[in-house]
Protein backbone atom coordinates (compact mmCIF):
# COMPACT_ATOMS: atom_id res chain seq x y z
CA UNK A 1 0.00 0.00 0.00
CA UNK A 2 1.43 3.43 -0.94
CA UNK A 3 2.44 5.90 1.77
CA UNK A 4 0.50 9.14 1.30
CA UNK A 5 -0.91 11.99 3.36
CA UNK A 6 -3.22 14.95 2.86
CA UNK A 7 -2.32 18.61 2.39
CA UNK A 8 -4.26 21.88 2.36
CA UNK A 9 -3.56 25.53 1.66
CA UNK A 10 -4.22 27.31 4.95
CA UNK A 11 -3.45 30.99 5.47
CA UNK A 12 -5.35 31.16 8.75
CA UNK A 13 -4.58 29.83 12.21
CA UNK A 14 -3.17 26.28 12.46
CA UNK A 15 -5.89 23.63 12.38
CA UNK A 16 -6.14 21.41 15.45
CA UNK A 17 -5.00 17.89 14.66
CA UNK A 18 -2.64 19.01 11.87
CA UNK A 19 0.85 20.42 11.54
CA UNK A 20 1.63 23.61 9.65
CA UNK A 21 4.63 24.64 7.55
CA UNK A 22 4.24 28.11 6.07
CA UNK A 23 0.78 28.12 4.47
CA UNK A 24 0.71 24.32 4.15
CA UNK A 25 -1.42 22.23 6.54
CA UNK A 26 -0.45 18.57 6.83
CA UNK A 27 -2.85 15.87 8.01
CA UNK A 28 -2.04 14.18 11.32
CA UNK A 29 -5.19 13.23 13.20
CA UNK A 30 -7.31 10.36 11.84
CA UNK A 31 -10.34 11.83 13.61
CA UNK A 32 -10.74 14.77 11.23
CA UNK A 33 -13.16 14.48 8.32
CA UNK A 34 -10.88 15.67 5.56
CA UNK A 35 -13.37 14.83 2.81
CA UNK A 36 -15.68 17.44 4.34
CA UNK A 37 -13.08 20.21 4.25
CA UNK A 38 -11.85 19.86 7.84
CA UNK A 39 -10.77 23.25 9.14
CA UNK A 40 -12.64 25.00 6.35
CA UNK A 41 -10.05 24.20 3.67
CA UNK A 42 -9.87 21.73 0.78
CA UNK A 43 -7.55 18.79 1.25
CA UNK A 44 -5.48 17.17 -1.50
CA UNK A 45 -3.92 13.74 -1.49
CA UNK A 46 -0.12 13.82 -1.85
CA UNK A 47 2.04 11.56 -4.05
CA UNK A 48 3.28 8.15 -2.98
CA UNK A 49 6.20 8.80 -0.65
CA UNK A 50 7.61 5.30 -1.11
CA UNK A 51 8.76 6.19 -4.63
CA UNK A 52 10.78 9.29 -3.69
CA UNK A 53 10.98 12.27 -1.35
CA UNK A 54 8.04 14.63 -1.75
CA UNK A 55 8.29 18.43 -1.61
CA UNK A 56 4.95 20.21 -1.17
CA UNK A 57 4.64 23.80 -2.38
CA UNK A 58 1.91 26.41 -2.62
CA UNK A 59 0.47 28.18 -5.67
CA UNK A 60 -1.12 31.32 -4.15
CA UNK A 61 -2.76 32.23 -7.47
CA UNK A 62 -4.90 29.07 -7.27
CA UNK A 63 -3.85 27.97 -10.76
CA UNK A 64 -2.18 24.67 -9.82
CA UNK A 65 -3.29 22.14 -12.49
CA UNK A 66 -5.56 19.37 -11.19
CA UNK A 67 -7.90 16.75 -12.66
CA UNK A 68 -10.96 18.32 -11.03
CA UNK A 69 -10.43 21.57 -12.88
CA UNK A 70 -10.97 23.68 -9.76
CA UNK A 71 -8.94 26.36 -8.07
CA UNK A 72 -6.00 24.64 -6.38
CA UNK A 73 -3.26 26.12 -4.24
CA UNK A 74 -1.18 23.01 -3.45
CA UNK A 75 1.38 21.30 -5.69
CA UNK A 76 4.08 18.65 -5.40
CA UNK A 77 7.54 17.70 -6.59
CA UNK A 78 9.04 14.26 -5.99
CA UNK A 79 12.64 13.10 -6.27
CA UNK A 80 13.44 10.41 -8.81
CA UNK A 81 14.21 7.86 -6.09
CA UNK A 82 14.04 7.64 -2.30
CA UNK A 83 17.68 8.45 -1.63
CA UNK A 84 19.32 11.40 0.05
CA UNK A 85 21.31 12.24 -3.06
CA UNK A 86 18.13 12.30 -5.12
CA UNK A 87 16.52 14.79 -2.73
CA UNK A 88 19.67 16.93 -2.72
CA UNK A 89 19.72 16.93 -6.52
CA UNK A 90 16.05 17.94 -6.75
CA UNK A 91 16.37 20.71 -4.16
CA UNK A 92 19.51 22.17 -5.69
CA UNK A 93 17.94 22.06 -9.16
CA UNK A 94 14.68 23.72 -8.08
CA UNK A 95 16.18 26.44 -5.93
CA UNK A 96 19.70 26.89 -7.38
CA UNK A 97 21.38 25.85 -4.14
CA UNK A 98 24.48 23.82 -3.37
CA UNK A 99 23.35 21.65 -0.46
CA UNK A 100 25.27 18.51 0.38
CA UNK A 101 22.90 16.87 2.89
CA UNK A 102 19.23 16.04 3.21
CA UNK A 103 19.14 17.81 6.56
CA UNK A 104 20.31 21.06 4.99
CA UNK A 105 17.67 20.68 2.29
CA UNK A 106 14.95 20.14 4.88
CA UNK A 107 15.99 23.16 6.94
CA UNK A 108 16.03 25.40 3.87
CA UNK A 109 12.69 24.10 2.58
CA UNK A 110 10.90 24.37 5.93
CA UNK A 111 12.28 27.85 6.57
CA UNK A 112 10.95 28.96 3.19
CA UNK A 113 7.46 27.51 3.59
CA UNK A 114 7.89 24.15 1.84
CA UNK A 115 7.09 20.77 3.37
CA UNK A 116 9.34 17.79 2.62
CA UNK A 117 8.96 14.14 3.55
CA UNK A 118 12.66 13.77 4.40
CA UNK A 119 12.97 12.89 8.08
CA UNK A 120 16.08 13.80 10.04
CA UNK A 121 17.24 11.13 12.47
CA UNK A 122 16.13 12.43 15.86
CA UNK A 123 18.36 12.06 18.91
CA UNK A 124 16.48 10.20 21.70
CA UNK A 125 16.98 13.07 24.17
CA UNK A 126 15.71 15.58 21.63
CA UNK A 127 12.74 13.33 20.88
CA UNK A 128 11.88 13.05 24.56
CA UNK A 129 11.71 16.83 24.79
CA UNK A 130 9.79 17.21 21.51
CA UNK A 131 7.22 14.68 22.69
CA UNK A 132 6.85 16.09 26.23
CA UNK A 133 6.60 19.71 25.05
CA UNK A 134 4.37 18.82 22.07
CA UNK A 135 6.66 20.57 19.58
CA UNK A 136 5.01 19.97 16.19
CA UNK A 137 6.70 22.63 14.05
CA UNK A 138 9.30 20.88 11.83
CA UNK A 139 11.76 23.78 11.96
CA UNK A 140 11.63 23.85 15.74
CA UNK A 141 12.07 20.07 15.87
CA UNK A 142 15.12 20.31 13.61
CA UNK A 143 16.59 23.14 15.68
CA UNK A 144 16.13 21.28 18.97
CA UNK A 145 17.58 18.09 17.55
CA UNK A 146 20.66 19.83 16.17
CA UNK A 147 21.19 21.69 19.45
CA UNK A 148 21.30 18.39 21.32
CA UNK A 149 23.63 16.84 18.72
CA UNK A 150 25.94 19.85 18.84
CA UNK A 151 26.10 19.96 22.65
CA UNK A 152 26.90 16.25 22.68
CA UNK A 153 29.53 16.54 19.95
CA UNK A 154 31.25 19.30 21.94
CA UNK A 155 31.21 17.13 25.07
CA UNK A 156 29.18 19.59 27.16
CA UNK A 157 25.71 17.99 27.15
CA UNK A 158 26.44 15.99 30.29
CA UNK A 159 27.56 19.11 32.15
CA UNK A 160 24.02 20.48 32.29
CA UNK A 161 21.25 19.92 34.78
CA UNK A 162 18.77 22.29 33.15
CA UNK A 163 18.47 23.63 29.59
CA UNK A 164 15.46 25.73 28.62
CA UNK A 165 15.40 26.36 24.83
CA UNK A 166 12.13 28.35 25.07
CA UNK A 167 10.50 27.04 21.89
CA UNK A 168 6.89 26.39 20.91
CA UNK A 169 5.42 29.79 21.71
CA UNK A 170 3.32 28.88 24.76
CA UNK A 171 3.70 28.78 28.54
CA UNK A 172 3.57 24.99 28.41
CA UNK A 173 6.13 24.39 25.65
CA UNK A 174 8.54 27.00 27.04
CA UNK A 175 8.45 25.49 30.52
CA UNK A 176 10.17 22.19 29.69
CA UNK A 177 13.76 21.27 30.51
CA UNK A 178 15.53 19.90 27.43
CA UNK A 179 18.05 17.96 29.53
CA UNK A 180 15.28 16.04 31.30
CA UNK A 181 11.66 16.97 30.47
CA UNK A 182 10.39 15.22 33.59
CA UNK A 183 12.33 17.48 35.97
CA UNK A 184 12.70 21.19 36.72
CA UNK A 185 9.73 22.35 34.68
CA UNK A 186 9.30 26.11 35.02
CA UNK A 187 6.20 27.51 36.67
CA UNK A 188 5.54 30.99 35.31
CA UNK A 189 3.91 33.74 37.37
CA UNK A 190 2.79 37.21 36.31
CA UNK A 191 2.61 38.86 32.93
CA UNK A 192 4.80 36.80 30.62
CA UNK A 193 4.65 36.74 26.83
CA UNK A 194 5.47 33.49 24.99
CA UNK A 195 6.01 33.52 21.23
CA UNK A 196 8.40 32.42 18.47
CA UNK A 197 11.11 34.66 19.95
CA UNK A 198 11.09 32.86 23.30
CA UNK A 199 9.79 34.37 26.52
CA UNK A 200 9.40 37.99 27.57
CA UNK A 201 9.08 39.19 31.14
CA UNK A 202 7.72 42.33 32.72
CA UNK A 203 8.31 43.92 36.13
CA UNK A 204 5.68 41.71 37.77
CA UNK A 205 6.73 38.34 36.37
CA UNK A 206 9.10 35.57 37.38
CA UNK A 207 9.63 31.88 36.76
CA UNK A 208 10.33 29.23 39.37
CA UNK A 209 12.55 26.42 38.10
CA UNK A 210 12.64 24.04 41.06
CA UNK A 211 16.41 23.72 40.51
CA UNK A 212 18.42 24.03 43.72
CA UNK A 213 22.16 24.84 43.48
CA UNK A 214 22.74 22.80 46.66
CA UNK A 215 21.69 19.56 44.97
CA UNK A 216 22.18 20.53 41.33
CA UNK A 217 25.77 21.83 41.22
CA UNK A 218 28.62 19.37 41.52
CA UNK A 219 30.46 21.50 44.10
CA UNK A 220 30.92 25.03 45.47
CA UNK A 221 33.67 25.66 42.91
CA UNK A 222 32.26 24.02 39.78
CA UNK A 223 29.17 25.53 38.16
CA UNK A 224 27.93 27.91 35.46
CA UNK A 225 24.79 29.60 34.24
CA UNK A 226 24.09 30.81 30.70
CA UNK A 227 21.37 33.11 29.36
CA UNK A 228 20.59 34.21 25.80
CA UNK A 229 19.02 37.67 25.79
CA UNK A 230 17.49 39.24 22.69
CA UNK A 231 17.07 42.61 24.41
CA UNK A 232 19.76 45.27 24.69
CA UNK A 233 18.53 46.51 28.07
CA UNK A 234 20.04 49.32 30.09
CA UNK A 235 19.71 50.91 33.51
CA UNK A 236 16.73 49.03 34.96
CA UNK A 237 17.80 45.49 34.14
CA UNK A 238 17.37 43.89 37.55
CA UNK A 239 17.57 40.22 38.44
CA UNK A 240 17.96 37.95 35.42
CA UNK A 241 18.40 34.97 37.73
CA UNK A 242 18.65 34.78 41.50
CA UNK A 243 18.65 32.52 44.52
CA UNK A 244 19.80 33.63 47.97
CA UNK A 245 20.16 32.69 51.57
CA UNK A 246 18.05 34.29 54.33
CA UNK A 247 20.18 37.40 54.81
CA UNK A 248 21.14 38.19 51.24
CA UNK A 249 21.38 41.92 51.89
CA UNK A 250 23.98 41.33 54.60
CA UNK A 251 25.96 39.21 52.11
CA UNK A 252 26.98 36.69 54.75
CA UNK A 253 25.41 33.49 53.48
CA UNK A 254 24.83 32.33 49.90
CA UNK A 255 23.83 34.10 46.71
CA UNK A 256 23.83 33.46 42.97
CA UNK A 257 22.86 36.57 41.08
CA UNK A 258 23.27 38.00 37.60
CA UNK A 259 22.28 41.32 36.03
CA UNK A 260 22.95 41.15 32.29
CA UNK A 261 23.02 44.93 32.04
CA UNK A 262 22.46 47.58 34.67
CA UNK A 263 23.64 51.18 34.21
CA UNK A 264 25.58 49.98 31.14
CA UNK A 265 27.33 47.28 33.16
CA UNK A 266 27.25 43.53 33.51
CA UNK A 267 27.04 42.61 37.19
CA UNK A 268 27.30 39.21 38.81
CA UNK A 269 28.00 38.17 42.34
CA UNK A 270 28.28 35.04 44.42
CA UNK A 271 28.50 34.84 48.19
CA UNK A 272 29.50 31.97 50.42
CA UNK A 273 30.34 33.74 53.66
CA UNK A 274 31.85 36.90 52.16
CA UNK A 275 30.64 39.48 49.67
CA UNK A 276 32.00 39.11 46.16
CA UNK A 277 30.77 41.17 43.24
CA UNK A 278 32.05 42.19 39.85
CA UNK A 279 30.89 44.94 37.53
CA UNK A 280 31.99 45.01 33.91
CA UNK A 281 31.30 47.67 31.30
CA UNK A 282 28.70 46.21 28.93
CA UNK A 283 27.29 48.36 26.15
CA UNK A 284 25.13 45.56 24.76
CA UNK A 285 22.76 43.45 26.83
CA UNK A 286 21.92 41.13 23.91
CA UNK A 287 23.63 37.81 23.23
CA UNK A 288 24.68 34.70 25.16
CA UNK A 289 26.01 35.52 28.64
CA UNK A 290 27.81 32.81 30.62
CA UNK A 291 29.24 32.99 34.14
CA UNK A 292 31.51 30.01 34.80
CA UNK A 293 33.55 28.73 37.70
CA UNK A 294 35.77 25.64 37.35
CA UNK A 295 38.11 26.07 40.34
CA UNK A 296 38.52 27.81 43.70
CA UNK A 297 40.52 30.75 42.36
CA UNK A 298 38.48 32.42 39.61
CA UNK A 299 35.17 33.26 37.98
CA UNK A 300 34.99 34.09 34.28
CA UNK A 301 32.24 35.98 32.46
CA UNK A 302 31.69 35.43 28.73
CA UNK A 303 29.56 37.13 26.11
CA UNK A 304 29.04 35.17 22.89
CA UNK A 305 31.81 32.77 23.85
CA UNK A 306 34.41 35.51 24.33
CA UNK A 307 35.82 36.31 27.78
CA UNK A 308 34.61 39.64 29.18
CA UNK A 309 36.30 39.60 32.58
CA UNK A 310 37.95 37.28 35.10
CA UNK A 311 37.72 37.61 38.88
CA UNK A 312 40.75 36.18 40.66
CA UNK A 313 40.51 34.76 44.20
CA UNK A 314 41.11 32.64 46.13
CA UNK A 315 37.65 32.69 47.67
CA UNK A 316 36.72 31.16 51.02
CA UNK A 317 33.32 29.53 51.14
CA UNK A 318 32.20 29.58 54.75
CA UNK A 319 28.54 29.26 53.81
CA UNK A 320 26.86 26.69 51.59
CA UNK A 321 25.26 26.65 48.18
CA UNK A 322 21.70 28.05 48.17
CA UNK A 323 19.05 25.46 48.89
CA UNK A 324 16.09 27.39 47.49
CA UNK A 325 15.12 26.92 43.82
CA UNK A 326 16.54 29.36 41.31
CA UNK A 327 14.08 31.84 39.82
CA UNK A 328 14.39 33.88 36.65
CA UNK A 329 13.59 37.60 36.70
CA UNK A 330 12.96 37.49 40.44
CA UNK A 331 14.61 36.99 43.82
CA UNK A 332 14.15 33.91 45.99
CA UNK A 333 14.91 33.82 49.70
CA UNK A 334 13.96 30.88 51.96
CA UNK A 335 12.99 33.39 54.67
CA UNK A 336 11.19 36.04 52.63
CA UNK A 337 9.91 33.98 49.69
CA UNK A 338 9.92 34.98 46.03
CA UNK A 339 9.63 38.53 44.73
CA UNK A 340 9.29 39.58 41.08
CA UNK A 341 12.08 42.00 40.24
CA UNK A 342 12.30 41.50 36.52
CA UNK A 343 12.25 43.92 33.63
CA UNK A 344 10.96 43.82 30.10
CA UNK A 345 13.46 41.48 28.44
CA UNK A 346 13.22 38.76 25.81
CA UNK A 347 15.01 35.48 26.63
CA UNK A 348 15.65 32.71 24.09
CA UNK A 349 17.79 30.21 26.07
CA UNK A 350 18.64 29.59 29.71
CA UNK A 351 20.79 26.85 31.28
CA UNK A 352 22.67 25.87 34.44
CA UNK A 353 25.20 23.14 35.10
CA UNK A 354 28.85 22.40 35.77
CA UNK A 355 31.59 24.89 34.93
CA UNK A 356 32.81 25.44 31.36
CA UNK A 357 36.33 26.09 30.14
CA UNK A 358 36.97 28.93 27.69
CA UNK A 359 36.89 26.50 24.74
CA UNK A 360 33.67 24.95 25.99
CA UNK A 361 32.12 28.39 26.43
CA UNK A 362 33.02 29.22 22.84
CA UNK A 363 31.54 25.92 21.65
CA UNK A 364 28.39 26.55 23.66
CA UNK A 365 27.92 29.85 21.88
CA UNK A 366 28.45 28.19 18.48
CA UNK A 367 25.78 25.59 19.26
CA UNK A 368 23.28 28.04 20.75
CA UNK A 369 23.75 30.63 18.00
CA UNK A 370 23.17 27.95 15.34
CA UNK A 371 20.00 26.95 17.20
CA UNK A 372 18.76 30.56 17.28
CA UNK A 373 19.66 31.09 13.62
CA UNK A 374 17.65 28.06 12.53
CA UNK A 375 14.69 29.56 14.38
CA UNK A 376 15.32 32.98 12.80
CA UNK A 377 15.67 34.76 16.15
CA UNK A 378 19.44 35.22 16.49
CA UNK A 379 21.04 38.48 17.66
FIVEX-458391 format. One line per 10 residues: number of its first residue (from 1); for each residue x negated, y, z negated of C-alpha. Coordinates in pm, 1 decimal, decimal comma, padded with zeros to 6 digits. Last residue first. Example, Ala and Ser with C-alpha at 12.3 -4.5 7.8 and 13.67 -1.06 7.14 Angstrom:
2 = -01367,0:-00106,0:-00714,0; -01230,0:-00450,0:-00780,0
***
This chain:
379 = -02103,5:03847,6:-01765,9; -01944,4:03521,9:-01648,8; -01567,4:03475,6:-01614,8; -01531,6:03297,6:-01280,2; -01468,5:02956,2:-01438,5; -01764,5:02805,8:-01253,0; -01966,5:03108,9:-01362,0; -01876,4:03055,7:-01728,1; -02000,0:02695,4:-01719,8; -02317,1:02795,0:-01533,9
369 = -02374,6:03063,0:-01800,2; -02327,8:02803,7:-02074,5; -02578,1:02558,9:-01926,3; -02844,8:02819,2:-01847,7; -02792,0:02985,3:-02187,7; -02839,1:02654,5:-02366,5; -03154,4:02591,6:-02165,0; -03301,5:02921,6:-02284,1; -03211,5:02838,6:-02643,1; -03366,5:02494,6:-02599,4
359 = -03688,8:02649,5:-02474,1; -03697,1:02892,6:-02768,7; -03633,1:02609,4:-03013,6; -03280,6:02543,7:-03136,2; -03159,3:02489,3:-03492,7; -02885,4:02239,6:-03577,1; -02520,0:02314,4:-03510,4; -02266,9:02586,8:-03444,3; -02078,7:02685,3:-03128,5; -01863,7:02959,0:-02970,7
349 = -01778,9:03021,3:-02606,7; -01564,8:03271,1:-02408,6; -01501,2:03548,1:-02663,3; -01322,1:03875,6:-02580,8; -01345,7:04148,5:-02843,6; -01095,6:04381,5:-03009,6; -01225,1:04391,9:-03363,5; -01230,0:04149,6:-03652,2; -01208,2:04199,9:-04024,3; -00929,5:03957,6:-04108,4
339 = -00963,5:03852,8:-04472,5; -00992,5:03498,3:-04602,7; -00991,2:03398,5:-04968,9; -01119,5:03603,6:-05262,8; -01299,0:03339,0:-05466,6; -01395,6:03088,3:-05196,4; -01490,9:03382,2:-04970,2; -01414,9:03391,1:-04598,6; -01460,6:03699,0:-04382,4; -01296,5:03748,8:-04044,5
329 = -01359,1:03760,5:-03669,7; -01439,2:03387,6:-03664,8; -01408,1:03184,4:-03981,7; -01654,1:02935,7:-04130,9; -01512,3:02691,7:-04382,0; -01608,7:02738,9:-04748,8; -01905,4:02545,5:-04889,2; -02170,2:02805,3:-04817,1; -02525,8:02665,5:-04818,0; -02686,1:02669,0:-05158,7
319 = -02853,5:02926,3:-05381,1; -03219,9:02957,9:-05475,1; -03331,9:02952,7:-05114,4; -03672,5:03116,4:-05102,3; -03764,6:03268,5:-04767,2; -04110,8:03264,0:-04612,7; -04050,9:03475,9:-04419,6; -04074,8:03617,5:-04066,0; -03771,6:03761,0:-03887,5; -03794,8:03727,6:-03509,5
309 = -03630,0:03959,5:-03257,6; -03461,1:03963,5:-02917,7; -03581,8:03630,7:-02777,7; -03440,7:03551,0:-02433,4; -03181,2:03277,3:-02385,5; -02904,0:03517,3:-02289,0; -02955,5:03712,9:-02611,0; -03169,4:03543,3:-02873,0; -03224,1:03598,4:-03245,5; -03499,0:03408,5:-03427,7
299 = -03517,5:03325,5:-03797,8; -03847,7:03242,1:-03960,5; -04052,2:03075,4:-04235,6; -03852,0:02780,9:-04370,1; -03811,4:02607,1:-04034,1; -03576,9:02563,7:-03735,4; -03354,7:02872,6:-03770,1; -03150,7:03001,0:-03480,0; -02923,7:03298,8:-03414,4; -02781,4:03281,2:-03062,2
289 = -02601,5:03551,6:-02864,1; -02468,2:03469,8:-02516,0; -02363,2:03780,7:-02322,6; -02191,9:04113,0:-02391,2; -02276,3:04345,0:-02683,1; -02513,4:04556,1:-02476,1; -02728,8:04835,7:-02615,1; -02869,9:04621,0:-02893,3; -03129,6:04766,6:-03129,7; -03199,4:04500,9:-03391,2
279 = -03088,8:04493,6:-03752,6; -03205,3:04218,9:-03985,3; -03077,1:04117,1:-04323,8; -03200,3:03910,9:-04616,1; -03063,5:03948,2:-04967,5; -03184,7:03690,1:-05216,0; -03034,0:03373,7:-05365,7; -02950,4:03197,0:-05042,4; -02849,7:03484,1:-04818,9; -02827,7:03504,2:-04442,3
269 = -02800,1:03816,5:-04233,8; -02729,6:03921,0:-03881,1; -02703,6:04261,4:-03718,8; -02725,3:04353,5:-03351,1; -02733,1:04728,3:-03315,9; -02558,5:04998,3:-03114,1; -02363,6:05117,7:-03420,6; -02246,0:04758,3:-03467,0; -02301,7:04492,7:-03204,1; -02294,5:04114,9:-03229,0
259 = -02228,3:04131,6:-03603,2; -02327,1:03799,9:-03759,6; -02286,3:03657,0:-04107,5; -02383,0:03345,9:-04296,8; -02382,8:03410,4:-04671,2; -02483,3:03233,4:-04990,0; -02541,1:03349,3:-05347,9; -02698,2:03668,6:-05474,5; -02596,0:03921,0:-05211,5; -02398,0:04133,2:-05459,5
249 = -02137,9:04192,3:-05189,0; -02114,4:03819,2:-05124,2; -02017,6:03739,9:-05480,7; -01805,5:03429,5:-05432,9; -02016,0:03268,6:-05156,9; -01980,0:03363,2:-04797,2; -01865,2:03252,3:-04452,0; -01865,4:03477,7:-04149,8; -01839,7:03497,1:-03772,6; -01795,8:03795,1:-03541,9
239 = -01757,0:04021,5:-03843,6; -01736,8:04388,7:-03755,1; -01780,5:04549,4:-03414,0; -01673,2:04903,0:-03495,6; -01970,9:05091,4:-03351,4; -02004,5:04931,6:-03009,2; -01853,3:04651,3:-02807,2; -01975,9:04526,7:-02469,3; -01706,9:04261,2:-02441,5; -01748,6:03924,0:-02269,1
229 = -01902,0:03767,1:-02578,8; -02059,2:03421,4:-02579,6; -02137,3:03310,6:-02935,7; -02409,4:03081,0:-03070,3; -02478,7:02960,2:-03423,6; -02793,3:02790,9:-03546,3; -02916,9:02553,4:-03815,7; -03226,2:02401,9:-03978,2; -03366,5:02566,2:-04291,2; -03091,9:02502,7:-04547,3
219 = -03046,4:02150,2:-04410,3; -02861,8:01937,1:-04152,1; -02576,7:02183,5:-04122,2; -02218,1:02053,5:-04133,1; -02168,8:01955,5:-04496,7; -02274,3:02279,9:-04666,0; -02215,5:02483,7:-04347,8; -01842,2:02403,4:-04372,3; -01640,9:02371,9:-04051,2; -01264,3:02403,8:-04105,7
209 = -01255,5:02641,9:-03810,1; -01033,4:02922,5:-03937,3; -00962,5:03188,1:-03675,6; -00909,7:03556,9:-03738,2; -00673,1:03834,3:-03636,6; -00568,0:04170,7:-03777,1; -00830,7:04391,7:-03612,8; -00771,5:04233,4:-03272,2; -00907,6:03919,4:-03113,9; -00940,3:03798,9:-02757,3
199 = -00978,7:03436,7:-02652,4; -01108,9:03285,8:-02329,9; -01111,1:03466,3:-01995,0; -00839,9:03242,3:-01846,9; -00600,9:03351,8:-02122,8; -00546,9:03349,2:-02498,7; -00465,4:03673,6:-02683,0; -00480,4:03680,0:-03062,5; -00261,0:03885,8:-03292,8; -00279,1:03721,0:-03631,4
189 = -00390,7:03373,9:-03737,1; -00554,2:03099,3:-03530,9; -00619,6:02751,0:-03667,1; -00930,4:02611,4:-03502,1; -00973,0:02234,6:-03467,8; -01270,2:02119,1:-03672,0; -01232,6:01747,8:-03597,0; -01039,0:01521,7:-03358,8; -01166,1:01696,6:-03046,6; -01528,0:01603,9:-03130,4
179 = -01804,7:01795,9:-02953,0; -01552,6:01990,1:-02743,0; -01376,2:02126,5:-03051,4; -01016,8:02218,6:-02968,8; -00844,7:02548,9:-03051,9; -00854,0:02700,3:-02703,7; -00612,9:02439,4:-02564,9; -00357,0:02498,7:-02841,0; -00369,9:02877,8:-02853,6; -00332,2:02887,8:-02476,2
169 = -00541,7:02978,7:-02171,0; -00689,3:02639,5:-02090,7; -01050,2:02704,5:-02188,7; -01212,8:02834,8:-02507,0; -01539,8:02636,4:-02483,2; -01546,3:02573,1:-02861,6; -01846,6:02362,7:-02959,2; -01876,5:02229,4:-03314,8; -02124,7:01992,1:-03478,2; -02402,2:02048,3:-03228,6
159 = -02756,3:01911,0:-03214,7; -02644,2:01598,9:-03028,7; -02570,9:01798,5:-02715,2; -02918,0:01958,8:-02716,1; -03120,7:01712,8:-02507,2; -03124,9:01930,2:-02193,9; -02953,0:01653,6:-01994,9; -02690,4:01625,1:-02268,1; -02610,0:01996,2:-02265,1; -02594,5:01984,9:-01884,3
149 = -02362,6:01684,2:-01871,8; -02129,5:01838,6:-02131,6; -02118,5:02168,9:-01944,5; -02065,8:01983,4:-01616,9; -01758,3:01808,8:-01754,7; -01613,1:02128,4:-01897,4; -01659,3:02314,0:-01568,3; -01511,8:02031,5:-01360,6; -01206,9:02007,2:-01587,0; -01162,9:02384,8:-01574,0
139 = -01175,9:02378,3:-01195,5; -00930,1:02088,2:-01182,7; -00670,2:02262,8:-01405,2; -00501,0:01997,5:-01618,6; -00666,0:02057,0:-01958,3; -00437,0:01882,2:-02206,5; -00659,6:01970,7:-02505,4; -00685,1:01609,2:-02622,6; -00722,5:01467,9:-02269,4; -00979,5:01720,7:-02150,9
129 = -01171,3:01683,0:-02478,7; -01187,7:01304,6:-02456,4; -01273,9:01333,4:-02087,6; -01570,9:01558,1:-02162,7; -01698,0:01307,1:-02417,1; -01648,1:01019,7:-02170,3; -01836,2:01205,5:-01891,0; -01612,6:01243,3:-01586,2; -01724,2:01113,2:-01247,2; -01607,8:01379,5:-01003,5
119 = -01297,3:01289,2:-00808,2; -01266,2:01377,1:-00440,1; -00895,6:01413,8:-00354,6; -00933,8:01779,5:-00262,1; -00709,2:02076,6:-00336,9; -00788,6:02414,9:-00184,3; -00746,0:02750,5:-00359,0; -01094,8:02896,2:-00319,1; -01228,2:02784,6:-00656,8; -01090,0:02436,8:-00592,8
109 = -01269,4:02409,9:-00257,8; -01603,1:02539,6:-00386,8; -01599,5:02316,2:-00693,9; -01494,8:02014,3:-00488,2; -01767,2:02067,9:-00229,4; -02031,3:02106,3:-00499,4; -01913,6:01781,2:-00656,4; -01922,6:01604,4:-00320,5; -02290,5:01687,3:-00289,1; -02526,7:01850,9:-00038,2
99 = -02335,3:02165,1:00046,2; -02448,4:02381,7:00337,4; -02137,5:02585,2:00414,2; -01969,7:02688,6:00737,7; -01618,5:02644,0:00593,3; -01467,6:02371,8:00808,0; -01794,0:02205,9:00916,4; -01951,5:02216,8:00569,4; -01636,6:02071,5:00415,7; -01605,2:01793,7:00674,8
89 = -01972,1:01693,4:00651,9; -01966,5:01693,4:00272,5; -01652,2:01478,7:00273,0; -01813,1:01230,1:00512,1; -02131,3:01224,3:00306,3; -01932,4:01139,6:-00005,2; -01767,6:00845,4:00163,4; -01403,5:00764,1:00230,1; -01420,9:00786,4:00608,5; -01343,8:01041,3:00880,9
79 = -01263,8:01310,3:00626,7; -00904,4:01426,0:00599,0; -00753,9:01770,3:00659,0; -00407,7:01864,8:00540,3; -00138,4:02129,8:00569,5; 00117,6:02301,1:00345,4; 00325,8:02611,6:00424,1; 00600,3:02464,0:00637,8; 00893,8:02636,3:00807,0; 01097,4:02368,4:00975,6
69 = 01043,0:02157,3:01288,0; 01096,1:01832,0:01103,2; 00789,6:01675,4:01266,4; 00555,6:01936,5:01119,3; 00329,1:02213,7:01248,9; 00218,1:02467,0:00981,7; 00384,7:02796,8:01075,7; 00490,3:02907,1:00727,0; 00276,3:03223,0:00747,5; 00112,0:03131,9:00415,4
59 = -00046,6:02817,8:00567,0; -00191,1:02641,3:00262,1; -00464,2:02379,8:00238,3; -00494,6:02021,0:00117,2; -00828,6:01842,8:00160,6; -00804,2:01463,5:00175,1; -01098,4:01226,6:00134,8; -01077,7:00929,1:00368,6; -00876,2:00619,1:00463,0; -00761,0:00530,4:00111,5
49 = -00620,1:00879,9:00064,7; -00328,0:00814,7:00297,9; -00204,3:01156,2:00405,3; 00012,5:01382,3:00185,1; 00391,9:01373,6:00149,3; 00547,7:01717,3:00149,6; 00754,9:01878,9:-00125,4; 00987,3:02173,1:-00077,7; 01004,8:02419,6:-00366,5; 01264,3:02499,7:-00635,1
39 = 01076,6:02324,6:-00913,8; 01185,2:01986,0:-00784,1; 01307,6:02020,7:-00425,5; 01568,4:01744,3:-00434,1; 01337,2:01483,4:-00280,7; 01087,6:01567,1:-00556,3; 01315,6:01448,1:-00831,6; 01074,2:01477,1:-01122,6; 01034,1:01183,3:-01361,5; 00731,1:01036,2:-01184,0
29 = 00518,8:01322,5:-01319,7; 00203,7:01418,0:-01131,6; 00284,6:01586,6:-00801,5; 00045,3:01856,6:-00683,2; 00141,7:02223,2:-00654,0; -00071,2:02432,0:-00415,1; -00078,3:02811,6:-00446,9; -00423,9:02811,1:-00607,1; -00463,0:02464,3:-00754,6; -00163,0:02361,0:-00965,2
19 = -00085,4:02041,7:-01154,0; 00263,8:01900,9:-01187,1; 00499,9:01788,6:-01466,2; 00614,1:02141,3:-01545,0; 00589,4:02363,0:-01237,7; 00317,0:02628,4:-01246,3; 00457,9:02982,9:-01221,4; 00535,4:03116,5:-00875,2; 00344,6:03098,8:-00546,5; 00422,5:02730,9:-00494,7
9 = 00356,3:02553,5:-00165,8; 00425,7:02187,7:-00236,5; 00232,2:01860,7:-00238,9; 00321,6:01495,0:-00286,2; 00090,9:01198,8:-00336,4; -00050,4:00914,1:-00130,0; -00244,4:00590,2:-00177,3; -00143,0:00342,6:00093,7; 00000,0:00000,0:00000,0
***
